[in-house]
């Protein structure tokens, strides 16, 4: 039942259509980006420890097959499906007065379903390994690692649920810290147990890290559900007298929010997330038949190359609840403006990162990984694959940014699934055609081609199906930065050729020359970088 109430100013929640305070997006994005960078640095440390201890061989390949489970779980349960479903649902519940009813109706069922799925995956581990990597000579180690990493189905699902709820409440610190906790758990377990368990210690660390992701968010989640918590509805007794003249206009507060999350909404979101992560499954399927180490080279190249993409969508992560609330209130114009700014910023950041990755790939990989069992040949192979991957970074960033407005309104839509399926199909066809001749390079090229096709399709369909963005204006705004990225890549390449010295110093020098060349070329093309802060 809905009734009109007047609340004291300090307790009155913001109406659902209200814009966030000035500077909120910039502060939240900076906080999220800072902790995400910390998580990424720890992720690189994790990969360095694994590379140093186990190199790029049969043992690391076995772990990386098992690593497919948390990779898929992270995409479906943390980064895409769970967020795309629950951020709009929690935002709508907040607009109607509170989220407690939504939590009571969804969290127990979700936990039971995730626990059952975890048990089923442990039992089916031999079959899963055979399907993922049929070319492995001895799958027993991969099966053991998969049974350990299966725990992430439960822990990542709970992590994604808590993250979505907290972001809808505009609490961004705990969700941004989850990958810090995750990688601390992996590295600590690796260092403690590698002498006794070998590469299985990495899989055990994944299970420990997943549990820490839940624990780091749980206290804030419990506080957010308390009556009177910031961002949630506050119960108050109805007042008989109307508001006096000039008083703030009351707005409806609903005592019990019922936000249905129907199967028609769940299925397309989950299928999109699975299809997106299936690109990795396709890569490992084809790479399993290549010489030992190919899966590891693809993995390390992809992890490093995708760092610029991850940074580029930080703003979109923060503004997702803002767009969802705007669409829930029918304010399509404010949603359009926000989405266009987000897409422009994401493109600029990822293009700058792409220029750096292509120009300095050998120096980056040598600095990060070339030690212990990871030798010079591994560095050369990984760097070459990373340069091919980088060609698809703009597509990766656009897909991550574009999918949020499609599901912000909380309405079923199958178009993103069709777009992702088309990209996945192109990836599979390209990998089939190229793997025999080009090996891992052909697999990386298929990934870049497939995700780029998906990005084009999502951008083309956004105006008609979700938010009325001006596609032509957006493309015109981004084109100068594409030219700037090409110029910055050339400047970085020249730096690596002309500057003698250790790889770490050359990579550091490129951190100066590439951004400077990018900014100068963008200004010459009529798109000065100094104008970008106004878009946040």
C-alpha positions in Angstrom: 0.0 0.0 0.0 1.3 3.4 -0.9 0.7 6.5 1.1 2.0 10.1 1.3 4.3 11.0 4.1 6.4 13.9 5.0 9.8 13.2 6.5 12.2 15.5 8.3 14.8 16.9 5.9 17.6 14.8 7.3 15.6 11.6 6.9 13.9 12.3 3.6 15.1 10.1 0.8 15.8 11.5 -2.6 13.1 10.9 -5.2 14.0 8.2 -7.7 14.4 10.6 -10.5 16.7 13.0 -8.7 20.2 13.5 -10.2 23.1 12.6 -8.0 24.9 15.4 -6.2 27.4 17.4 -8.2 30.7 15.7 -8.4 29.2 12.4 -7.2 30.0 10.5 -10.4 33.6 11.8 -10.5 34.2 10.9 -6.8 32.6 7.5 -7.1 34.4 6.7 -10.4 37.7 7.8 -8.9 37.2 5.6 -5.8 36.1 2.6 -8.0 39.0 3.2 -10.4 41.6 3.4 -7.6 40.5 0.2 -5.9 40.1 -1.5 -9.3 43.7 -0.5 -10.2 44.8 -1.9 -6.8 43.0 -5.2 -7.6 44.5 -5.3 -11.1 48.0 -4.7 -9.7 47.4 -7.6 -7.3 46.1 -9.6 -10.2 49.3 -9.0 -12.0 51.3 -10.0 -8.9 49.2 -13.2 -8.8 50.0 -13.9 -12.5 53.7 -13.1 -11.8 53.8 -15.6 -8.9 52.1 -18.3 -11.0 54.4 -17.6 -14.0 57.5 -17.7 -11.8 56.6 -20.9 -9.9 55.1 -22.9 -12.8 56.1 -21.2 -16.0 54.1 -21.8 -19.2 53.7 -25.5 -19.5 51.5 -28.5 -18.8 51.0 -27.6 -15.1 50.0 -24.0 -15.8 47.8 -25.1 -18.7 45.9 -27.5 -16.3 45.3 -24.7 -13.8 44.1 -22.4 -16.5 41.6 -24.9 -17.7 40.2 -25.0 -14.2 40.5 -21.2 -14.1 37.8 -21.1 -16.7 35.3 -21.8 -14.0 36.0 -18.5 -12.0 36.4 -16.6 -15.2 32.9 -17.6 -16.4 31.5 -17.2 -12.9 32.9 -13.7 -12.6 31.3 -12.7 -15.9 27.9 -14.2 -15.2 27.7 -13.7 -11.4 29.6 -10.5 -10.7 30.4 -8.3 -13.7 27.5 -8.9 -16.1 24.4 -11.0 -15.5 23.9 -10.4 -11.8 24.6 -6.7 -12.0 22.4 -6.2 -15.1 19.5 -8.0 -13.4 19.8 -6.7 -9.8 21.0 -3.1 -10.1 17.7 -2.1 -11.9 15.7 -4.3 -9.5 17.3 -2.8 -6.3 17.0 0.7 -7.8 13.3 0.2 -8.5 12.8 -1.2 -5.0 14.5 1.9 -3.5 12.3 4.1 -5.5 9.3 2.3 -4.0 10.4 2.5 -0.4 12.9 -0.2 0.5 14.8 -3.4 -0.5 14.2 -5.7 2.5 11.3 -7.4 0.8 13.3 -8.0 -2.4 16.2 -9.4 -0.3 13.9 -11.8 1.6 12.3 -13.0 -1.6 15.5 -13.6 -3.6 18.6 -14.1 -1.5 17.7 -17.5 0.2 16.6 -19.0 -3.1 19.7 -17.8 -4.9 22.0 -19.2 -2.2 20.4 -22.6 -2.4 20.6 -22.6 -6.2 24.2 -21.6 -6.2 25.1 -24.3 -3.6 23.4 -27.0 -5.6 25.2 -25.8 -8.8 28.6 -25.9 -7.0 28.0 -29.5 -5.8 27.0 -30.5 -9.4 30.1 -28.9 -10.9 32.4 -30.8 -8.4 30.8 -34.1 -9.4 31.0 -33.3 -13.1 34.6 -32.0 -13.1 36.0 -34.8 -15.4 33.3 -34.1 -18.0 33.8 -30.4 -17.8 37.6 -30.7 -18.3 37.0 -33.0 -21.3 34.6 -30.5 -22.9 36.8 -27.5 -22.2 40.2 -28.9 -23.3 39.8 -32.3 -25.0 43.5 -32.1 -26.2 45.1 -32.3 -22.7 47.4 -35.3 -22.5 46.7 -35.9 -18.8 43.5 -34.2 -17.5 43.8 -35.5 -13.9 45.5 -32.3 -12.6 43.0 -30.1 -14.3 40.1 -32.1 -12.8 41.6 -31.7 -9.3 42.0 -27.9 -9.8 38.5 -27.6 -11.2 36.9 -29.2 -8.1 38.7 -26.6 -6.0 37.7 -23.6 -8.2 34.1 -24.8 -8.3 33.5 -23.1 -5.0 33.5 -19.8 -6.8 30.1 -20.6 -8.2 28.7 -20.1 -4.7 31.0 -17.3 -3.5 30.9 -15.3 -6.7 27.1 -15.5 -6.9 26.8 -14.1 -3.4 29.5 -11.5 -4.2 27.6 -10.3 -7.3 24.3 -10.1 -5.3 25.9 -8.0 -2.5 27.7 -5.8 -5.1 24.5 -5.0 -7.0 22.6 -4.2 -3.8 25.4 -1.9 -2.5 25.8 -0.1 -5.8 22.1 0.6 -6.0 22.4 2.1 -2.5 25.3 4.3 -3.9 27.8 2.4 -1.7 30.8 1.8 -4.0 33.7 1.1 -1.7 33.0 -2.5 -0.7 32.1 -3.7 -4.3 35.3 -2.0 -5.6 37.4 -3.8 -3.1 36.3 -7.3 -3.9 39.2 -8.1 -6.4 41.7 -6.7 -3.9 40.4 -9.3 -1.4 40.3 -12.0 -4.0 43.8 -11.6 -5.2 45.2 -11.3 -1.7 43.6 -14.6 -0.9 45.1 -16.3 -4.0 48.6 -14.9 -3.6 48.7 -15.7 0.2 47.5 -19.3 -0.4 50.0 -19.7 -3.3 52.9 -18.6 -1.2 51.9 -20.8 1.7 51.1 -24.0 -0.1 52.9 -24.2 -3.4 55.7 -26.3 -2.0 53.2 -28.9 -0.8 50.4 -28.8 -3.4 52.1 -27.5 -6.5 49.8 -25.8 -9.0 46.7 -27.0 -7.0 47.7 -24.3 -4.4 46.6 -21.7 -7.0 43.2 -23.4 -7.3 42.8 -23.5 -3.5 43.7 -19.8 -3.4 40.9 -19.1 -5.9 38.4 -20.7 -3.4 39.9 -18.8 -0.5 39.8 -15.5 -2.4 36.1 -16.0 -3.4 35.2 -16.4 0.3 37.0 -13.1 1.1 35.0 -11.3 -1.6 31.8 -12.1 0.3 33.2 -11.2 3.7 34.5 -7.8 2.6 31.0 -6.7 1.5 28.8 -8.4 4.1 29.1 -5.7 6.9 28.1 -2.9 4.6 25.3 -4.9 3.1 23.8 -5.6 6.6 24.0 -1.9 7.4 22.3 -0.9 4.2 19.3 -3.0 5.1 18.7 -1.3 8.4 15.8 1.1 8.6 17.0 4.7 7.9 20.1 3.6 6.0 21.2 6.1 3.4 19.5 5.6 0.1 16.8 3.3 1.5 13.2 4.1 2.3 12.3 5.2 5.8 9.1 4.2 7.4 7.1 7.0 9.0 3.6 7.3 10.4 1.2 9.1 8.0 0.4 12.7 8.9 -3.2 13.8 8.8 -2.5 17.5 8.0 -1.4 18.4 4.5 2.0 20.0 4.0 1.9 23.7 4.7 2.3 26.1 1.8 5.9 26.3 0.5 6.9 23.1 2.2 8.7 20.4 0.1 6.2 18.4 -1.9 5.7 14.9 -0.5 6.3 11.9 -2.7 5.0 8.4 -2.4 6.8 5.9 -0.3 5.9 2.3 -0.6 6.1 0.1 2.5 6.8 -3.1 0.8 8.5 -3.1 -2.6 7.7 -6.0 -4.9 10.1 -6.0 -7.8 9.6 -9.1 -9.9 12.6 -10.6 -11.6 10.9 -12.8 -14.1 12.3 -15.6 -16.2 11.7 -13.5 -19.3 14.2 -11.0 -18.0 16.7 -13.4 -16.4 17.2 -15.7 -19.4 18.4 -13.1 -22.0 20.8 -11.5 -19.4 22.3 -14.8 -18.4 22.6 -16.0 -22.0 24.3 -12.7 -23.0 26.8 -13.1 -20.2 27.5 -16.7 -21.0 27.9 -16.0 -24.7 30.4 -13.2 -23.9 32.5 -15.4 -21.7 32.2 -18.3 -24.2 34.8 -16.5 -26.3 37.4 -17.6 -23.8 36.0 -21.2 -23.9 36.3 -21.2 -27.7 39.9 -19.9 -27.5 40.9 -22.6 -25.0 39.1 -25.3 -27.0 41.2 -24.5 -30.1 44.4 -23.8 -28.1 44.2 -27.2 -26.3 45.5 -28.9 -29.5 48.5 -26.5 -29.9 51.9 -27.1 -28.2 52.1 -26.9 -24.4 52.1 -23.3 -23.2 49.7 -21.9 -25.9 46.8 -21.6 -23.4 49.2 -19.8 -21.0 50.4 -17.4 -23.6 46.8 -16.5 -24.5 45.9 -16.1 -20.9 48.7 -13.8 -19.9 48.3 -11.7 -23.1 44.6 -11.3 -22.5 44.9 -10.4 -18.9 47.4 -7.6 -19.5 45.7 -6.3 -22.7 42.3 -6.0 -21.0 43.5 -3.7 -18.2 42.8 -0.6 -20.3 39.3 -2.0 -21.1 38.6 -2.5 -17.4 39.7 1.0 -16.5 37.6 2.5 -19.4 34.3 1.2 -18.1 34.7 2.3 -14.5 32.5 5.4 -15.0 29.8 3.1 -16.6 29.9 0.9 -13.5 29.2 4.0 -11.3 26.6 5.5 -13.5 24.6 2.3 -14.1 22.3 2.9 -11.1 21.9 6.6 -12.3 20.8 5.5 -15.8 18.5 2.8 -14.3 16.7 5.3 -12.0 16.4 7.9 -14.9 14.8 5.3 -17.1 12.5 4.1 -14.3 11.3 7.7 -13.9 10.8 8.1 -17.7 13.6 10.6 -18.1 15.1 9.3 -21.3 16.8 12.6 -22.1 18.9 12.5 -19.0 19.7 8.9 -19.6 20.8 9.7 -23.2 23.1 12.4 -22.1 24.7 10.2 -19.4 25.2 7.3 -21.7 26.7 9.4 -24.5 29.2 10.9 -22.0 30.1 7.5 -20.7 30.6 6.0 -24.1 32.9 8.9 -25.2 35.0 8.6 -22.0 35.3 4.8 -22.3 36.5 5.1 -25.9 39.1 7.7 -25.1 40.6 5.7 -22.2 40.7 2.4 -24.1 42.2 4.0 -27.2 45.0 5.5 -25.2 45.6 2.1 -23.5 45.5 0.3 -26.8 48.2 2.6 -28.2 50.4 1.8 -25.2 49.9 -1.9 -25.3 50.6 -2.2 -29.0 53.7 0.0 -28.9 55.3 -1.5 -25.8 54.0 -5.1 -25.6 57.5 -6.9 -25.4 58.7 -4.5 -22.7 55.5 -4.9 -20.7 55.6 -8.7 -20.7 59.3 -8.8 -20.0 58.9 -6.4 -17.1 55.9 -8.3 -15.6 56.6 -11.9 -16.2 60.1 -12.8 -17.5 61.6 -14.5 -14.5 61.9 -18.0 -13.1 60.3 -20.6 -15.4 58.9 -17.9 -17.7 61.7 -17.4 -20.2 62.5 -15.1 -23.2 60.6 -17.3 -25.7 57.5 -17.1 -23.5 57.9 -13.3 -23.5 58.1 -13.0 -27.3 55.1 -15.3 -27.9 52.9 -13.6 -25.3 53.8 -10.1 -26.5 53.0 -11.0 -30.1 49.6 -12.5 -29.1 48.9 -9.4 -26.9 49.3 -7.0 -29.8 46.7 -9.0 -31.8 44.3 -9.0 -28.8 44.7 -5.2 -28.5 43.0 -4.7 -31.9 39.8 -5.7 -30.2 40.1 -3.6 -27.1 37.8 -0.8 -28.4 35.2 -3.4 -29.2 35.6 -5.0 -25.7 35.2 -1.6 -24.0 32.1 -0.7 -26.1 30.4 -4.0 -25.4 31.0 -3.5 -21.6 29.6 0.1 -21.7 26.7 -0.5 -24.2 25.2 -3.5 -22.5 24.3 -1.6 -19.3 21.8 0.8 -20.9 20.1 -2.1 -22.7 19.2 -3.7 -19.4 18.9 -0.5 -17.3 15.1 -0.3 -17.7 14.6 -3.8 -16.3 12.7 -4.9 -19.4 13.3 -8.2 -21.4 15.3 -7.7 -24.6 16.9 -10.4 -26.7 18.8 -8.1 -29.1 22.1 -8.1 -27.0 22.0 -12.0 -27.0 21.6 -12.0 -30.8 24.5 -9.5 -31.2 26.7 -11.5 -28.9 25.9 -14.7 -30.7 26.8 -13.2 -34.0 30.2 -12.1 -32.6 30.8 -15.5 -31.0 29.9 -17.2 -34.3 32.5 -15.0 -36.1 35.1 -15.8 -33.5 34.5 -19.6 -33.9 34.7 -19.4 -37.7 37.8 -17.2 -37.6 39.5 -19.5 -35.1 38.7 -22.6 -37.2 40.1 -21.0 -40.3 43.2 -19.5 -38.7 44.4 -21.8 -36.0 46.2 -24.3 -38.3 48.2 -21.6 -40.1 48.7 -19.0 -37.4 48.2 -20.8 -34.1 47.6 -18.6 -31.1 47.8 -15.5 -33.2 44.9 -16.6 -35.3 42.9 -17.4 -32.1 43.5 -13.9 -30.8 42.5 -12.3 -34.1 39.3 -14.3 -34.1 38.5 -12.9 -30.6 39.2 -9.3 -31.8 37.0 -9.7 -34.9 34.1 -11.3 -33.0 33.9 -8.8 -30.2 34.2 -5.8 -32.6 31.2 -7.1 -34.6 29.2 -7.4 -31.4 30.1 -3.8 -30.5 29.0 -2.5 -33.9 25.6 -4.3 -33.6 25.0 -3.1 -30.0 25.8 0.5 -30.9 23.5 0.3 -34.0 20.6 -1.0 -32.1 20.8 1.0 -28.9 18.7 4.0 -30.0 15.7 2.0 -31.1 15.7 -0.5 -28.2 17.0 1.2 -25.1 18.4 4.8 -24.9 18.0 7.2 -27.9 21.7 8.0 -28.3 22.9 9.9 -31.4 25.1 7.3 -33.0 26.4 9.6 -35.8 27.3 12.3 -33.4 29.0 9.8 -31.1 31.1 8.3 -33.9 32.1 11.8 -35.1 33.2 12.6 -31.5 35.3 9.5 -31.2 37.0 9.5 -34.6 39.6 12.2 -33.7 40.7 10.0 -30.8 41.2 7.0 -33.1 43.6 9.1 -35.1 45.3 10.3 -31.9 45.7 6.6 -30.8 47.4 5.8 -34.1 49.8 8.7 -33.7 50.5 7.7 -30.1 51.2 4.1 -31.1 53.8 5.4 -33.6 55.4 7.6 -30.9 55.6 4.7 -28.5 57.1 2.4 -31.1 59.8 5.0 -31.9 60.5 5.3 -28.2 61.1 1.5 -27.9 63.4 1.5 -30.9 65.4 4.6 -30.0 65.7 4.4 -26.2 68.3 1.8 -25.0 68.1 0.3 -21.6 66.2 -2.2 -19.5 62.7 -3.0 -20.5 61.2 -1.5 -17.3 62.8 1.9 -18.2 61.6 1.8 -21.8 58.1 0.9 -20.6 58.2 3.8 -18.1 59.4 6.2 -20.9 56.4 5.1 -23.0 54.1 6.1 -20.1 55.2 9.7 -20.9 55.6 9.7 -24.7 52.4 7.8 -25.5 50.0 10.0 -23.5 51.7 13.2 -24.6 51.5 12.2 -28.3 47.9 11.2 -27.8 47.0 14.5 -26.3 48.9 16.5 -28.9 47.3 14.6 -31.8 43.8 14.9 -30.3 44.2 18.6 -29.9 45.5 18.9 -33.5 42.4 17.0 -34.7 40.1 19.4 -32.8 39.3 17.2 -29.8 41.4 18.5 -26.9 41.7 16.0 -24.0 41.3 18.8 -21.5 37.6 19.0 -22.3 37.0 15.5 -21.1 36.6 16.2 -17.4 33.4 18.0 -18.1 31.9 14.7 -19.3 32.1 13.1 -15.9 
